[in-house]
């Protein structure tokens, strides 16, 4: 049996959303409840399907990992850490909607 793998889907993030994910200040290791609520609100996560959430997650990772690579290549490790922490924190919030909220709604 051959298993086909679908191409990853991406969401179109608005300029406001891109600016937010670039600037959000998330420390290492955890996201506060307030930050999680703000991330969910700005990205419009409530009520999204698992597929829509995955597309948003893919877009966030693609955008922030591209920025992190650029600043790493020019030697700005402080900026690299910022983008990496933002990406990790935002993905954590999205994953909680995918794997907790969607699971209990299914």
Secondary structure, 3 states (H helix, E strand, C coil): CCCCCCCCCCCCCCHHHHHHHHHCCCCCCCCCHHHHHHHHHHHCCCCCCHHHHHHHHHHHHHHHHHHHHHHHHCCCHHHHHHHHHHHHHHHHHHHHHHHHHHHHHC
